[in-house]
C-alpha cells in the first residue's frame, strides 16, 4: 500500500444523486484500499442532506459555514471547526439554512 497524495481542487464537484443542492467530491474511495472513504461535500444555500443512516461510522468535519445538524434526535447548530461522529445505524441529517455554502469533509469507515 502506498501513501496517497491528492489535490482536492482538481477533483470535480458532482451532483448528489438523491439530495438537491448537494454536491460531492470523492476523495479517498474503496478503490484506494485505505480502510476509509473520504468525501468533500458542498451544501448550497437552503440545501439539505435528508435524515438517513449508514452501515458504518461517519465522521463529519465542518470546513466552512453554519449547518443545522440532526444528532441524537435533536437539531443543533454547528459551525466551521466543529465535528460530529455518527455510529452506524444512527439517524442524522444536515440542513443549510443560511445564504452561504456549507463545506464539510465526511469520513466513513469501510466494512
Z-matrix of the N, CA and C atoms (Angstrom, degrees):
N
C 1 1.454
C 2 1.524 1 108.66
N 3 1.326 2 116.06 1 140.74
C 4 1.461 3 121.48 2 -179.96
C 5 1.524 4 110.82 3 -114.30
N 6 1.309 5 115.65 4 153.75
C 7 1.453 6 121.67 5 174.66
C 8 1.521 7 108.84 6 -69.46
N 9 1.315 8 116.41 7 136.05
C 10 1.465 9 122.14 8 178.51
C 11 1.519 10 110.49 9 -90.55
N 12 1.317 11 116.24 10 137.83
C 13 1.458 12 122.64 11 170.65
C 14 1.523 13 105.92 12 -126.98
N 15 1.324 14 116.35 13 116.59
C 16 1.465 15 121.68 14 -176.18
C 17 1.515 16 110.40 15 -128.85
N 18 1.324 17 116.06 16 147.32
C 19 1.456 18 121.71 17 172.57
C 20 1.525 19 107.02 18 -104.70
N 21 1.323 20 116.53 19 102.91
C 22 1.461 21 121.81 20 -176.53
C 23 1.532 22 111.01 21 -60.30
N 24 1.329 23 118.15 22 -30.11
C 25 1.467 24 121.35 23 179.84
C 26 1.519 25 112.31 24 -65.30
N 27 1.325 26 117.94 25 -20.59
C 28 1.469 27 121.43 26 179.58
C 29 1.526 28 112.58 27 -87.33
N 30 1.323 29 117.49 28 -7.57
C 31 1.461 30 121.67 29 -179.93
C 32 1.530 31 108.48 30 -90.75
N 33 1.333 32 116.70 31 131.22
C 34 1.466 33 121.76 32 -177.76
C 35 1.522 34 111.65 33 -76.08
N 36 1.331 35 115.62 34 143.12
C 37 1.453 36 121.20 35 170.98
C 38 1.523 37 108.21 36 -70.03
N 39 1.328 38 116.87 37 135.04
C 40 1.464 39 122.53 38 176.05
C 41 1.520 40 108.18 39 -120.10
N 42 1.350 41 116.41 40 140.21
C 43 1.469 42 119.82 41 177.08
C 44 1.515 43 109.48 42 -63.09
N 45 1.320 44 115.83 43 137.33
C 46 1.461 45 120.10 44 174.74
C 47 1.531 46 107.85 45 -67.24
N 48 1.330 47 118.82 46 136.29
C 49 1.466 48 120.19 47 -175.75
C 50 1.521 49 114.53 48 -69.51
N 51 1.325 50 118.15 49 -17.59
C 52 1.465 51 121.06 50 -174.64
C 53 1.525 52 113.73 51 -116.08
N 54 1.330 53 117.70 52 -36.64
C 55 1.458 54 120.91 53 -169.98
C 56 1.534 55 111.17 54 -106.54
N 57 1.345 56 118.51 55 112.73
C 58 1.467 57 121.16 56 178.07
C 59 1.529 58 111.13 57 -62.35
N 60 1.325 59 116.05 58 142.88
C 61 1.460 60 120.81 59 178.58
C 62 1.510 61 113.83 60 78.73
N 63 1.341 62 116.50 61 9.82
C 64 1.457 63 121.61 62 -179.34
C 65 1.528 64 108.77 63 -120.20
N 66 1.334 65 115.52 64 133.52
C 67 1.466 66 122.73 65 -179.18
C 68 1.525 67 109.03 66 -128.16
N 69 1.337 68 115.72 67 151.27
C 70 1.459 69 120.29 68 -176.96
C 71 1.528 70 111.20 69 -134.04
N 72 1.327 71 114.00 70 152.90
C 73 1.455 72 122.57 71 167.12
C 74 1.524 73 106.04 72 -123.65
N 75 1.321 74 117.33 73 117.12
C 76 1.460 75 120.07 74 175.63
C 77 1.518 76 107.56 75 -77.58
N 78 1.316 77 116.61 76 117.37
C 79 1.465 78 121.31 77 -176.53
C 80 1.522 79 109.62 78 -98.17
N 81 1.320 80 116.55 79 -73.59
C 82 1.465 81 120.66 80 175.77
C 83 1.526 82 106.46 81 -102.29
N 84 1.321 83 116.53 82 123.15
C 85 1.462 84 122.33 83 -175.93
C 86 1.524 85 110.40 84 -114.57
N 87 1.324 86 116.49 85 171.95
C 88 1.469 87 121.13 86 176.97
C 89 1.527 88 111.00 87 -55.68
N 90 1.323 89 115.81 88 -34.30
C 91 1.461 90 120.31 89 -178.32
C 92 1.529 91 112.90 90 -63.59
N 93 1.320 92 117.42 91 -20.64
C 94 1.467 93 121.13 92 178.35
C 95 1.534 94 112.45 93 -78.77
N 96 1.347 95 117.03 94 -13.28
C 97 1.475 96 122.20 95 179.52
C 98 1.528 97 112.91 96 53.52
N 99 1.324 98 116.93 97 47.22
C 100 1.473 99 121.32 98 -177.50
C 101 1.531 100 112.54 99 -107.00
N 102 1.308 101 119.25 100 4.77
C 103 1.467 102 124.55 101 -179.97
C 104 1.519 103 114.07 102 69.29
N 105 1.325 104 118.60 103 8.38
C 106 1.461 105 123.78 104 171.43
C 107 1.520 106 108.32 105 -143.10
N 108 1.310 107 115.06 106 160.97
C 109 1.468 108 122.28 107 171.33
C 110 1.522 109 105.81 108 -122.14
N 111 1.327 110 116.57 109 134.64
C 112 1.463 111 123.09 110 -179.79
C 113 1.519 112 109.31 111 -120.90
N 114 1.313 113 116.80 112 133.03
C 115 1.470 114 121.60 113 175.74
C 116 1.521 115 108.66 114 -133.05
N 117 1.318 116 115.56 115 136.94
C 118 1.453 117 122.92 116 170.34
C 119 1.518 118 104.57 117 -93.90
N 120 1.329 119 118.38 118 128.35
C 121 1.458 120 121.35 119 -174.79
C 122 1.518 121 110.27 120 -126.76
N 123 1.341 122 114.77 121 134.86
C 124 1.469 123 121.66 122 177.58
C 125 1.525 124 107.69 123 -116.68
N 126 1.335 125 115.73 124 128.52
C 127 1.460 126 121.43 125 175.72
C 128 1.515 127 107.28 126 -115.44
N 129 1.323 128 115.82 127 115.15
C 130 1.462 129 120.35 128 -179.65
C 131 1.524 130 110.49 129 -68.35
N 132 1.322 131 115.28 130 166.09
C 133 1.452 132 121.47 131 176.29
C 134 1.527 133 110.04 132 -50.48
N 135 1.317 134 116.27 133 129.18
C 136 1.464 135 125.29 134 179.53
C 137 1.530 136 112.91 135 70.09
N 138 1.323 137 118.98 136 6.41
C 139 1.462 138 122.39 137 176.67
C 140 1.518 139 111.09 138 -78.73
N 141 1.342 140 115.50 139 166.29
C 142 1.457 141 119.23 140 -176.84
C 143 1.519 142 111.46 141 -153.62
N 144 1.324 143 114.99 142 139.28
C 145 1.462 144 122.01 143 164.75
C 146 1.522 145 104.28 144 -97.48
N 147 1.331 146 116.05 145 105.76
C 148 1.466 147 121.19 146 -174.21
C 149 1.534 148 110.91 147 -61.62
N 150 1.308 149 114.94 148 161.88
C 151 1.461 150 121.86 149 -179.19
C 152 1.528 151 109.42 150 -57.90
N 153 1.342 152 115.25 151 132.11
C 154 1.460 153 122.10 152 -177.03
C 155 1.526 154 109.72 153 -158.72
N 156 1.319 155 116.36 154 176.07
C 157 1.463 156 122.26 155 174.70
C 158 1.529 157 109.01 156 -132.09
N 159 1.324 158 115.46 157 169.13
C 160 1.463 159 122.48 158 173.48
C 161 1.519 160 108.33 159 -131.51
N 162 1.327 161 116.04 160 161.50
C 163 1.463 162 119.77 161 175.76
C 164 1.527 163 111.49 162 -93.70
N 165 1.327 164 115.95 163 15.07
C 166 1.468 165 123.35 164 175.63
C 167 1.528 166 108.37 165 -141.17
N 168 1.321 167 116.88 166 165.66
C 169 1.463 168 121.37 167 174.80
C 170 1.524 169 109.81 168 -70.87
N 171 1.341 170 116.93 169 143.20
C 172 1.465 171 122.24 170 175.52
C 173 1.528 172 108.70 171 -126.12
N 174 1.320 173 116.41 172 130.27
C 175 1.464 174 122.29 173 172.62
C 176 1.524 175 107.22 174 -108.82
N 177 1.326 176 116.04 175 131.01
C 178 1.465 177 121.58 176 -177.72
C 179 1.515 178 108.49 177 -122.22
N 180 1.340 179 116.08 178 124.03
C 181 1.461 180 123.08 179 178.26
C 182 1.521 181 108.01 180 -114.91
N 183 1.335 182 117.70 181 122.87
C 184 1.462 183 121.31 182 178.42
C 185 1.518 184 109.77 183 -81.25
N 186 1.326 185 115.32 184 118.53
C 187 1.463 186 122.42 185 -178.62
C 188 1.531 187 109.99 186 -87.99
N 189 1.344 188 115.97 187 -43.96
C 190 1.466 189 121.53 188 -179.18
C 191 1.521 190 109.57 189 -141.02
N 192 1.328 191 115.84 190 147.27
C 193 1.450 192 121.38 191 170.42
C 194 1.516 193 114.70 192 92.84
N 195 1.340 194 113.23 193 -172.20
C 196 1.458 195 123.07 194 178.83
C 197 1.520 196 107.01 195 -129.32
N 198 1.335 197 116.61 196 131.04
C 199 1.460 198 120.97 197 -176.61
C 200 1.521 199 110.59 198 -128.85
N 201 1.322 200 115.16 199 148.87
C 202 1.456 201 122.38 200 171.97
C 203 1.520 202 106.29 201 -95.77
N 204 1.335 203 115.95 202 117.28
C 205 1.461 204 120.82 203 -172.31
C 206 1.522 205 110.01 204 -118.91
N 207 1.348 206 115.76 205 132.08
C 208 1.457 207 120.48 206 174.73
C 209 1.522 208 108.16 207 -85.72
N 210 1.333 209 116.21 208 116.37
C 211 1.463 210 121.91 209 177.08
C 212 1.531 211 108.54 210 -136.79
N 213 1.312 212 116.17 211 133.19
C 214 1.465 213 121.82 212 178.52
C 215 1.525 214 112.69 213 52.15
N 216 1.341 215 115.71 214 35.79
C 217 1.460 216 120.94 215 177.37
C 218 1.513 217 115.39 216 81.85
N 219 1.334 218 117.97 217 0.52
C 220 1.464 219 121.90 218 -179.28
C 221 1.520 220 110.68 219 -122.82
N 222 1.323 221 115.94 220 148.60
C 223 1.468 222 121.14 221 174.45
C 224 1.519 223 108.31 222 -89.98
N 225 1.329 224 115.81 223 128.73
C 226 1.462 225 121.04 224 175.82
C 227 1.519 226 108.36 225 -129.05
N 228 1.307 227 116.44 226 158.94
C 229 1.462 228 122.05 227 178.31
C 230 1.530 229 108.72 228 -98.23
N 231 1.320 230 115.95 229 126.66
C 232 1.456 231 121.76 230 175.23
C 233 1.513 232 108.94 231 -116.33
N 234 1.333 233 116.26 232 148.12
C 235 1.466 234 121.06 233 178.78
C 236 1.523 235 108.91 234 -124.69
N 237 1.318 236 115.70 235 170.42
C 238 1.463 237 120.94 236 179.03
C 239 1.515 238 109.70 237 -49.85
N 240 1.318 239 115.62 238 133.46
C 241 1.453 240 122.01 239 -178.53
C 242 1.517 241 113.52 240 100.29
N 243 1.350 242 116.93 241 -16.16
C 244 1.465 243 120.23 242 177.60
C 245 1.528 244 110.49 243 -85.50
N 246 1.334 245 116.17 244 155.44
C 247 1.451 246 121.95 245 178.67
C 248 1.518 247 109.87 246 -140.22
N 249 1.329 248 116.54 247 146.34
C 250 1.458 249 121.45 248 170.88
C 251 1.528 250 107.65 249 -127.88
N 252 1.319 251 116.17 250 153.24
C 253 1.460 252 122.18 251 173.29
C 254 1.521 253 106.97 252 -125.57
N 255 1.322 254 116.46 253 123.85
C 256 1.455 255 122.52 254 -175.98
C 257 1.530 256 109.76 255 -112.00
N 258 1.331 257 117.70 256 117.55
C 259 1.461 258 119.96 257 178.40
C 260 1.533 259 111.80 258 -64.86
N 261 1.311 260 116.36 259 160.12
C 262 1.463 261 119.69 260 179.03
C 263 1.521 262 110.53 261 -58.46
N 264 1.342 263 115.07 262 142.34
C 265 1.453 264 121.18 263 177.01
C 266 1.511 265 115.93 264 81.01
N 267 1.337 266 118.99 265 -1.66
C 268 1.464 267 121.82 266 -177.83
C 269 1.535 268 109.77 267 -94.59
N 270 1.335 269 116.25 268 129.76
C 271 1.467 270 121.14 269 178.75
C 272 1.520 271 110.77 270 -63.80
N 273 1.341 272 115.12 271 136.98
C 274 1.457 273 121.06 272 175.19
C 275 1.532 274 108.47 273 -156.91
N 276 1.323 275 116.57 274 158.98
C 277 1.457 276 122.58 275 178.85
C 278 1.517 277 109.27 276 -165.28
N 279 1.341 278 115.91 277 161.01
C 280 1.463 279 120.83 278 -176.16
C 281 1.529 280 109.33 279 -135.32
N 282 1.328 281 116.34 280 130.44
C 283 1.465 282 122.49 281 175.57
C 284 1.524 283 109.15 282 -117.20
N 285 1.320 284 115.45 283 144.89
C 286 1.459 285 121.10 284 171.05
C 287 1.517 286 107.07 285 -109.34
N 288 1.316 287 116.74 286 100.57
C 289 1.469 288 121.71 287 -179.39
C 290 1.520 289 112.33 288 -92.18
N 291 1.326 290 117.87 289 6.63
C 292 1.465 291 121.63 290 -176.13
C 293 1.521 292 111.50 291 -100.05
N 294 1.319 293 116.32 292 178.14
C 295 1.461 294 122.22 293 176.23
C 296 1.521 295 111.77 294 -92.12
N 297 1.326 296 117.66 295 0.66
C 298 1.476 297 123.22 296 -179.45
C 299 1.526 298 109.86 297 -109.15
N 300 1.328 299 116.83 298 157.44
C 301 1.465 300 121.30 299 175.47
C 302 1.527 301 110.43 300 -69.29
N 303 1.312 302 115.01 301 151.74
C 304 1.459 303 122.54 302 169.58
C 305 1.527 304 106.74 303 -111.03
N 306 1.313 305 116.75 304 130.48
C 307 1.468 306 122.56 305 175.85
C 308 1.519 307 107.23 306 -118.45
N 309 1.316 308 115.73 307 131.28
C 310 1.463 309 119.28 308 177.04
C 311 1.512 310 110.90 309 -138.02
N 312 1.302 311 114.34 310 159.16
C 313 1.457 312 122.33 311 175.34
C 314 1.514 313 107.12 312 -113.60
N 315 1.329 314 116.34 313 119.72
C 316 1.457 315 121.64 314 -179.51
C 317 1.518 316 109.37 315 -109.64
N 318 1.327 317 115.37 316 130.47
C 319 1.458 318 121.52 317 178.38
C 320 1.514 319 108.56 318 -121.01
N 321 1.323 320 115.90 319 127.73
C 322 1.454 321 122.49 320 -177.24
C 323 1.524 322 109.90 321 -115.62
N 324 1.325 323 115.59 322 143.50
C 325 1.448 324 119.85 323 169.80
C 326 1.518 325 109.45 324 -70.80
N 327 1.306 326 117.18 325 165.68
C 328 1.461 327 122.11 326 179.11
C 329 1.515 328 108.21 327 -123.59
N 330 1.316 329 116.82 328 133.56
C 331 1.475 330 120.60 329 176.73
C 332 1.511 331 109.67 330 -93.09
